[in-house]
């Protein structure tokens, strides 16, 4: 590997370090597959090297093999793990309001390069993220499509896990080529 490839590998794993644990055989306690086909796809995902950017080519090959069913299994894994992890975070917190979620989810990102604005509205909080290190990483490793599913796909489940009474809406993402990610958080009635 040359220096540029080493840097890309380091950047990839720094950003997605948890995926290696989420796509592992010991996840049976939270994953409920609809059929043996989903289990077969998950088993294939557990063989990937999640610590290296080569996983993008591996995902492309699995997508060729399994088609849209692969995305459904990835969504299942992301949903169940994200809900569980954010429910655990919520258990350690005394308050579970929108401001608390922003403090826990977004504020640490400023130090990692995220750029965003937060606008309190009468019906919720509108955020506009105009720079995301994940989106930049996706471009560098030609993996935007996969990082969208593996990272952005978790956003609604973060909210569900943290506070089921909270809602989430998004119509744009940097990963999809928009000028921003427009996360909107609100309390359900």
Residue pairs with C-beta under 8 A, 6 or more apart in sequence:
1 9
5 53
8 53
8 140
8 141
9 51
9 52
9 53
11 137
11 140
12 51
12 52
12 53
12 55
12 137
12 141
13 50
13 51
13 52
15 133
15 134
15 137
15 151
16 50
16 147
16 150
16 151
18 81
18 85
19 50
19 150
20 50
20 51
22 77
22 78
22 81
23 42
23 45
23 46
23 48
23 50
23 77
24 46
25 46
27 42
27 77
27 80
27 81
30 80
30 81
30 84
31 42
31 76
31 77
31 80
32 76
32 80
33 39
33 42
33 73
33 76
37 69
38 69
38 72
38 73
38 76
41 62
41 66
41 69
41 70
41 73
42 73
42 77
44 62
44 65
44 66
45 62
45 70
45 73
45 74
45 77
48 55
48 58
48 59
48 62
49 55
49 58
53 141
53 143
55 143
55 146
56 141
56 142
56 143
56 146
59 70
59 143
59 146
62 70
63 70
63 71
66 73
71 149
74 149
74 150
74 153
75 149
75 153
78 149
78 150
78 153
78 154
78 157
79 154
79 157
82 154
82 157
82 158
82 161
83 157
83 160
83 161
84 161
85 161
86 157
86 158
86 159
86 160
86 161
86 162
87 161
87 162
89 104
89 161
89 162
90 96
90 161
90 162
90 163
93 100
93 104
96 162
96 163
96 166
97 163
97 187
98 124
98 125
98 166
98 185
98 186
98 187
99 125
100 162
101 158
101 159
101 162
101 163
101 166
101 185
102 118
102 125
102 127
102 185
104 162
105 158
106 114
106 116
106 118
106 127
109 116
112 133
113 131
113 133
114 129
114 131
114 132
114 133
115 129
115 130
115 131
116 127
116 128
116 129
116 130
116 131
117 127
117 128
117 130
118 125
118 126
118 127
119 125
119 126
119 127
119 128
123 186
124 167
124 184
124 185
124 186
124 187
125 184
125 185
125 186
126 182
126 183
126 184
127 181
127 182
127 183
127 184
127 185
128 180
128 181
128 182
129 174
129 180
129 181
129 183
130 174
130 179
130 180
131 174
132 174
132 175
132 181
134 147
134 151
134 152
134 175
135 144
135 147
135 173
135 174
135 175
137 143
137 147
138 144
138 145
138 146
138 147
138 148
138 175
144 175
147 175
148 173
148 175
148 176
151 175
152 173
152 175
152 181
155 168
155 170
155 183
156 168
158 168
159 166
159 167
159 168
159 185
165 187
165 188
166 185
166 186
166 187
166 188
167 185
167 186
167 187
167 188
168 183
168 184
168 185
168 186
169 183
169 184
169 186
170 181
170 182
170 183
170 184
171 182
172 178
172 179
172 180
172 181
172 182
173 181
174 180
174 181
175 181
